[in-house]
Amino acid sequence: MPAKPTVLLVEPIHAHYLNLLERRCRVVRPKGFSEEALAEAAREADGILIRTKGLVNDRIMAAAPKLRVIARHGVGVDHIDCEAAARRGIWVVYTPAGSLDAVAEHTWMMILALAKHARTGDAAVRTGDYESRARNESLQLRGKVLGVLGLGRIGGRVAEIAARGFGMRVLYTDLLRYPKKERASGAKKVPFARLLKQSDVLTVHLPLTERTRGILGAKELARMKPGARLINCARGAIVDTYAVAEALAKGPLGGAGLDVFDPEVPAPDHPILKDPRAILSPHNAAQTAEARFNYAAVVEDVLRVLAGKRPLYPANEPQQMRL
């Protein structure tokens, strides 16, 4: 009977898929999350399954001559070197729709909280400051413009809710054109400069790449519509949060909702932490039971690759597959 393939499991996953993985593979775990610890643990690995801690770079792949698949428990693959994996004949797989509903709902939570001054309203009631309602006029969403930066799976769902649920006009900027999503939400593709200028609410749904890193900085924020709200539930490094804090303090932003930061935990003296017009959350947009289960389903693609089959959700295309 052939030996079971070895899979390095970097962090815990849902019990259902852990059981499936353990039935079909020998599962090993690292002693830490540093490059050295992962390289050491991966030496005999046929597969690596990673969540949020650590990274998989070319050095780790070089240390694992049997490696055939790297799996990301999640949507983004920015801490896996997909190009190096392709050169080495290694598949990278992920779960692109795993948190679609969870993140779309979290995005709308932030949009509504900012539009209706939920944070200041709650504080006003607790302190008896009912005059605050005269100082904080809410934003009525019907007829307003939702700008979507990245109309992929999550951006498309957010746009559809905007149009069908709130009667908003939808503009979007993306490298690609999405005719079906345009029909579903009435979305219109526009240049980035126009998106900034016309959006009453701008929501970010891009992957983190070298092209998108820092795409929303001080210059871009200065071009936004006065009073606009900005939402980022994508990746922290796409948006300069110090520039966001400045734009809240001096204009033009009227509010910001941030679920992600760069670095992951903002510095204790970061000015965004003290601004009442910012709604912040600790990168938990995808923290639902359903999303965690969906993410762990990447095990199915790991098993496909280890069985010599093509994965359903590849993030790269290996030049020559390892046997």
GIVENLIN-V533645 format. One record per residue. RES is the residue in one small letter. BURIAL is # if it has 9 or more other ideal C-beta (glycine too) atoms within 8 Angstrom, else .. Layout:
RES_BURIAL / RES_BURIAL
This chain:
m_. / p_. / a_. / k_. / p_# / t_# / v_# / l_# / l_# / v_# / e_# / p_. / i_# / h_# / a_. / h_. / y_# / l_# / n_. / l_# / l_# / e_. / r_. / r_# / c_# / r_. / v_# / v_# / r_. / p_# / k_. / g_. / f_. / s_. / e_# / e_. / a_# / l_# / a_# / e_# / a_# / a_# / r_. / e_. / a_# / d_# / g_# / i_# / l_# / i_# / r_# / t_. / k_. / g_# / l_# / v_# / n_# / d_. / r_. / i_# / m_# / a_. / a_# / a_# / p_. / k_# / l_# / r_# / v_# / i_# / a_# / r_# / h_# / g_# / v_# / g_# / v_# / d_. / h_. / i_# / d_# / c_# / e_. / a_# / a_# / a_# / r_. / r_# / g_# / i_# / w_# / v_# / v_# / y_# / t_# / p_. / a_. / g_# / s_# / l_# / d_# / a_# / v_# / a_# / e_. / h_# / t_# / w_# / m_. / m_# / i_# / l_# / a_# / l_# / a_# / k_# / h_# / a_# / r_# / t_# / g_# / d_. / a_# / a_# / v_. / r_. / t_. / g_. / d_. / y_. / e_. / s_# / r_. / a_. / r_. / n_# / e_. / s_. / l_# / q_. / l_# / r_. / g_. / k_# / v_# / l_# / g_# / v_# / l_# / g_# / l_# / g_# / r_. / i_# / g_# / g_# / r_# / v_# / a_# / e_# / i_# / a_# / a_# / r_. / g_. / f_. / g_. / m_# / r_# / v_# / l_# / y_# / t_# / d_# / l_. / l_. / r_. / y_# / p_. / k_. / k_# / e_# / r_. / a_# / s_# / g_. / a_# / k_. / k_# / v_# / p_. / f_. / a_. / r_# / l_# / l_# / k_# / q_# / s_# / d_# / v_# / l_# / t_# / v_# / h_# / l_# / p_# / l_# / t_. / e_. / r_. / t_# / r_# / g_. / i_# / l_# / g_# / a_# / k_. / e_# / l_# / a_. / r_. / m_# / k_# / p_. / g_# / a_# / r_# / l_# / i_# / n_# / c_# / a_# / r_# / g_# / a_. / i_# / v_# / d_# / t_# / y_# / a_# / v_# / a_# / e_# / a_# / l_# / a_. / k_. / g_. / p_# / l_# / g_# / g_# / a_# / g_# / l_# / d_# / v_# / f_# / d_. / p_. / e_. / v_. / p_# / a_. / p_. / d_. / h_# / p_# / i_# / l_# / k_. / d_# / p_. / r_# / a_# / i_# / l_# / s_# / p_. / h_. / n_. / a_# / a_# / q_. / t_. / a_. / e_. / a_# / r_# / f_# / n_# / y_# / a_# / a_# / v_# / v_# / e_# / d_# / v_# / l_# / r_# / v_# / l_# / a_. / g_. / k_. / r_. / p_# / l_. / y_# / p_# / a_# / n_# / e_. / p_# / q_. / q_. / m_. / r_# / l_.
